[in-house]
Amino acid sequence: MKVDVQSNRKFIKLKYKLAWYAGIVLSFLLYFSGIIGLYIFLRKKYFKKYFAVVLTYHSVNDNNNSPDITVSQKNFDSQIAYLVRNFNIVSIDKILDECRYRTQLEDDTIAITFDDGYKDNYTHAYPILKKYHAPFTIFVSTGYIDTTNMLTKEEIAAMHKDKITFGGHTVTHKVLSGLNREAATSEISGSKSALEQILKENVKYFAYPYGKKGRDFTNETMQIVKECGFTAAFSTKNGCIDSNSNYFALNRIGIRNVPLFVFKSRLSGIFENKFITLLRVILGL
Ligand SMILES: [Zn+2]
């Protein structure tokens, strides 16, 4: 049984790796042929079509110990500089309000999030985001606060004072779909109460560990998150959000340590169409 689960995870990892390389090749062709630039120009200036998207980062540092989830400081700085020039960067509160209550966005709108609660969010990412006056949110697995390479209570409190948003990400980062109701509730509400003790205010948002609906969390998990008092929760499914989104399984776009042309292509909106969505459903990505 254990072997089956492991080989299944390995297969999923391989599938994502292949999709990732295919995405880079496609981005290269689209970007350097000028199609991406033309697409953005026409979408914004001619069609006046804008989108809202939430980005997922994990770690920002130059060690590259976990290449899947780490962005170098230089790349992170260039990515945020690009976002500042081309997007309306807002808090989670604001992007959800805009998507819920506004019938039409007036610009491409983006929110920046980090999962897990790595220490480098404070030491490396925070100074860069501060330099660009960019708001952001950190989803913390609270059982790891004050441990090696993770945020401390003091760092969380200091960023909170600076209006950085914090959200729950369970206590011990378990796959919630693999737990019974009681254990899942304790993981979900435990992260909320631990953060509230540090922040002295209500914690509204949650992000599912690993984050794929059906695999890592279920409808029942979403119900528990709601019952625990969260007002919205984020998955790791790729895509934009709008007024039709399920607010307890919100899409995000995961960002990796990629050349800037891939980042720009990924956020051009060109991949957010029915054909690509259908292809993702067929390939199970
Ligand atoms: Zn996580």
Residues whose N, C-alpha, C, O or C-beta is under 5 A from the ligand:
A	BS01	ZN	D115 D116 P209 Y210
